[in-house]
Amino acid sequence: MTRSIRPLVAGNWKMNGLKADLAIAAQAAKGYDTALKQAVDLAICPPATLLFAASAALIGARIATGGQDCSTQDSGAFTGETSAAMLADAGADFCIVGHSERRTLHGETNATVKAKAEAAQKALLVPIVCVGETRDEREAGKALAIVKKQLRGSVPDGSTGATLVVAYEPVWAIGTGLTPTAADVAEMHAAIRTELGRLLGKAEAAGVRLLYGGSVKPANAAELMNVAHVDGALVGGASLKAEDFLAIARACAG
C-alpha cells in the first residue's frame, strides 16, 4: 500500500445482475461499518441497467458507483452507446475504461481508451484506466514494455490523483484463479508509478491510486494489498458476493 493514499476497492459486476441482485449492494452497505469507512473507499460498478437504482440505494452508505464503459461521444446518433454524462446523471462517480475484455473482444485501442477516459473526466467522472499484459507477452519478457505503452497511449494529459485511477490487470489472471507473485505485482506497480511520473509529473503521479485486478479474492487479498504501490483492488467475481467483497476491503484497510 501507499500509506499517503486512501485505498479504493471497486467491484466490477461485468454482465451480471438483475434487480434482485441489488440485495448484494445492500448487504455490502450493511457491512461497510464505521471502521471500514474510515480506512477505505468502496465502489460498485453494476451493469448500466442497474446503475441508477444502485446509486440511489447506496447514497446513505457512502459507497460510490461507476459505469463499466462509456462512449467517446457526448451525445448524438450513436445507437446503443452510453455517454459519460448519462452515467454521471445516473449517479456514477467512476467509469471503468480499457478493461481487457473491451480491448480484446471489442478491439479497443489505446487511443480509444484515452478518448473514453477524457470523456469521463469531462463529465466529472473519475476514469479507472485498465492496463495489463497477456500471458504470451509476459512469457516473452514484454510485460513492462506493453503496460508502459498502454499507459502512454491511454492516460489523458493533465490527469491528477483526483481525476485518475489506474488498474493493473494481468489479462492471463482474470477469471482464471491464477495470480502473479507478489514480487511481479510489486515490479509492475512500481513501473506504473514511475511511468505516470514521466507522463504527469512526479507530484501528480504520487497521488494516483493504483489498483490491482486479476482474480482478487479473500484468500489472496492481504498479500496483494501489502505490496508497495498497490492502493486497492479492482474486483471481478468476488464483488458479486458481499462478504467476499467486504473481506477484500478489510484486507485493504489493514
Secondary structure, 3 states (H helix, E strand, C coil): CCCCCCCEEEEECCCCCCHHHHHHHHHHHHHCCHHHHHHCEEEEECCHHHHHHHHHHHHHHCCEEEECCCCCCCCCCCCCCCCHHHHHHCCCCEEEECCHHHHHHCCCCHHHHHHHHHHHHHCCCEEEEEECCCHHHHHCCCHHHHHHHHHHHHCCCCCCCCCCEEEECCHHHCCCCCCCCHHHHHHHHHHHHHHHHHHHCHHHHCCCEEEECCCCCHHHHHHHHCCCCCCEEEECHHHHCHHHHHHHHHHHHC
